[in-house]
Amino acid sequence: MILRIAAAIGILTLAVPALAADQVEKAPPTGAYKKVSDLVKLPDFLPGLGQLYVDPKTLPAGPFLAYDHQGRLVSTVYMLPIEDLSNKDKRFDDLAAPGGKVDHVDVYFNAGHPGVEKPHAHVVLWHVPKADETRVAGQ
């Protein structure tokens, strides 16, 4: 009986961290993530990026979680202000990829938009192959 109780406690101890982790594979993600279109004046779905979620405490850089029309995670996006990238004293270390394995990365300039008004670079960590980027094409 004592061995069974000890085994049950051991299993629960291992399971609790897994239960506490945010679920990000399907929209909406759990945890502190909020739909970006509920936070700022942007459409629910942005062609080329998808439906975005972010923890408001991490703005402006993110990470933003990007989902396709079926609510499947396709990428993690960082929006890094150009002024910060050109500042020799500013660093962006250990950028997380909450969605797991990264297939490829795109980086491009954005002049600014609601929520991240200043010019910035989009750093897109794609969790899907290049051919599957069409899942966030306009519709």
N, C-alpha and C positions, 0 to 999 in steps of 0.2 A: 504494500500500500504506500509506504513512504517513497519507494522508488518511482511509483507512478506519479505521485504528487511532484516529486523533484523533476521528473521528465516533463510533466505538463508546465511547470514553472520555466524550465529551460526553453521549451518550445515557444512559450509566450514571450519570454525575454528576447528571443531572436526575431519574433514576428513584429513586436511593437515598433522598432525602427522602420521596418518596411511599411507599416500602416501609417506612420507619421510622415513619410516622404510624400511630396506633392505628386499627384497624378497629372502628367502632362501629355500623354499620348493622344487623348481625345479631348475635344473642346466640350464644355469649358474646363480648363484646368482647375485643380483644387488649390488650396492655400490662399495666399494674398493676391493672386492674379485677378485683374479686372479687365473687362472688355474695353479696349482703347476707345471705341466709338461711344461708350458711355462716359468716358472721362473728358474727351475733347471732341470738337466738331469735325469728325471724319466719318466717311461711310463705314458700314459694318464690314464690307469686303473691299480690299484694295487690290486691283489687278496687279499681278506681279509679286505681291506679298501675301495676300490672303486676309483672313480674319485675325486680327492681332489682339493679344492679351499681354498685360504687363503688371508687375507689382509697382504701384505708384511711388513707393519709396525709392525705386531704382532709376526714376527719371532724371535726366533725359536719356541716359545711355542705354538703359534696359538691363537685362535681356527682355526682348519682346518675343513671345511665342506666336508663330504663324501657322494657321490651319487652313486646309482646303475647304471646298464647299460641303464635304461630308464630315467635317469636324476632325479630320486626321492631321496630326502634326506633320508639317513639311520642313520647317526651318526655325532656327533661333536667330533673331536679328538684333544687332547692336547699332545704335545711332550715336556715333561719337562726334561731338562738336569739333569743327575744324580748328577753332581757337585752342581747344585742349590738345589736339594732335600737333599743333605747331608750338606748344609750350614745352620747352625742354625739361621742365620740372613736373609735368603731368604724365602719369603712366596709367595704362589700362592693363593690369596684370591678372593672370588667372581668370580670363573670361570663360565663364561656364557655358556648357551646352546642355541645358536641362533635358533636352530630347535624346541625349545619348550620342551614339556614333555619328560622326560628321562625314558625309560622302565627298563634299567639295565646298569651296568657299568663294563667294563673290564679294567684291568691294567696289562701291561706286558713290559718287558725289550726289548730295541732295541739297537744294538751295534753302530748304526749310518748309515746314508745314505745321498745321495746328498740333500742339503738344511738344514739338521740337522745332521752334521757330527759327533758330539760328542755323546757318549753313553747317552741314554735318556729313559724315561718311556713313553709309549703310554698310555694315559688315554682316553678310548673310551666311550663316552656317547651315548649309543644306543637309537635311537628314535623309533625303531621297536622292536617287540618281538624277543626273542632268535631264534625262528624258521625262522624268516625272514632274519637273518644274511647271509643266503645262497645267497641273492640278490647281494652280493659283492664277491661271490666266483669266482675263476678264470674262464676265458672263452676265 
